[in-house]
Amino acid sequence: MTIPTNLRDYAYQFFIKSHIQAISGHASLNELQKYLGVTPEDKQNAVLQLSFLG
């Protein structure tokens, strides 16, 4: 993946979570995160993004 692709994917995830937060009425993304399911693929993508940043 390219840097712009990684940035786009990260921004898109944040954008979607922000809208879910607004619709659900949670006070923060941290509060909302408690209720969002995390898949093994999500965990792998998070590790890959950390590798990308380091």
C-alpha positions as a Markdown table, in Angstrom:
| # | Residue | x | y | z |
|---|---|---|---|---|
| 1 | Met | 0.0 | 0.0 | 0.0 |
| 2 | Thr | 1.0 | 3.6 | -0.5 |
| 3 | Ile | 1.1 | 6.3 | 2.0 |
| 4 | Pro | -1.9 | 8.1 | 0.6 |
| 5 | Thr | -3.8 | 4.8 | 0.6 |
| 6 | Asn | -3.0 | 4.2 | 4.3 |
| 7 | Leu | -4.0 | 7.8 | 5.2 |
| 8 | Arg | -7.2 | 7.5 | 3.2 |
| 9 | Asp | -8.1 | 4.2 | 5.0 |
| 10 | Tyr | -7.4 | 5.7 | 8.4 |
| 11 | Ala | -9.4 | 8.9 | 7.7 |
| 12 | Tyr | -12.3 | 6.8 | 6.4 |
| 13 | Gln | -12.4 | 4.7 | 9.5 |
| 14 | Phe | -12.4 | 7.7 | 11.7 |
| 15 | Phe | -15.1 | 9.4 | 9.6 |
| 16 | Ile | -17.4 | 6.4 | 9.8 |
| 17 | Lys | -16.9 | 6.0 | 13.6 |
| 18 | Ser | -17.6 | 9.7 | 14.1 |
| 19 | His | -20.9 | 9.3 | 12.3 |
| 20 | Ile | -21.8 | 6.2 | 14.3 |
| 21 | Gln | -21.0 | 8.1 | 17.4 |
| 22 | Ala | -23.3 | 11.0 | 16.4 |
| 23 | Ile | -26.1 | 8.6 | 15.5 |
| 24 | Ser | -25.8 | 6.5 | 18.7 |
| 25 | Gly | -25.4 | 9.4 | 21.0 |
| 26 | His | -22.2 | 8.2 | 22.7 |
| 27 | Ala | -20.2 | 11.0 | 24.3 |
| 28 | Ser | -16.9 | 10.0 | 22.9 |
| 29 | Leu | -15.3 | 7.6 | 20.4 |
| 30 | Asn | -13.7 | 5.8 | 23.4 |
| 31 | Glu | -17.2 | 5.1 | 24.8 |
| 32 | Leu | -18.5 | 4.0 | 21.4 |
| 33 | Gln | -15.5 | 1.7 | 20.9 |
| 34 | Lys | -16.7 | -0.5 | 23.8 |
| 35 | Tyr | -19.7 | -1.5 | 21.7 |
| 36 | Leu | -18.0 | -1.9 | 18.3 |
| 37 | Gly | -16.9 | -5.5 | 17.5 |
| 38 | Val | -13.3 | -6.0 | 16.7 |
| 39 | Thr | -12.4 | -8.7 | 14.2 |
| 40 | Pro | -9.1 | -10.5 | 13.8 |
| 41 | Glu | -8.7 | -8.6 | 10.5 |
| 42 | Asp | -9.2 | -5.3 | 12.4 |
| 43 | Lys | -6.4 | -6.2 | 14.8 |
| 44 | Gln | -4.1 | -7.1 | 11.9 |
| 45 | Asn | -4.8 | -3.9 | 10.1 |
| 46 | Ala | -4.1 | -1.9 | 13.3 |
| 47 | Val | -0.7 | -3.6 | 13.7 |
| 48 | Leu | 0.1 | -2.9 | 10.0 |
| 49 | Gln | -0.8 | 0.8 | 10.5 |
| 50 | Leu | 1.5 | 0.9 | 13.5 |
| 51 | Ser | 4.2 | -0.6 | 11.5 |
| 52 | Phe | 3.6 | 2.0 | 8.8 |
| 53 | Leu | 3.9 | 4.8 | 11.3 |
| 54 | Gly | 7.2 | 3.5 | 12.9 |
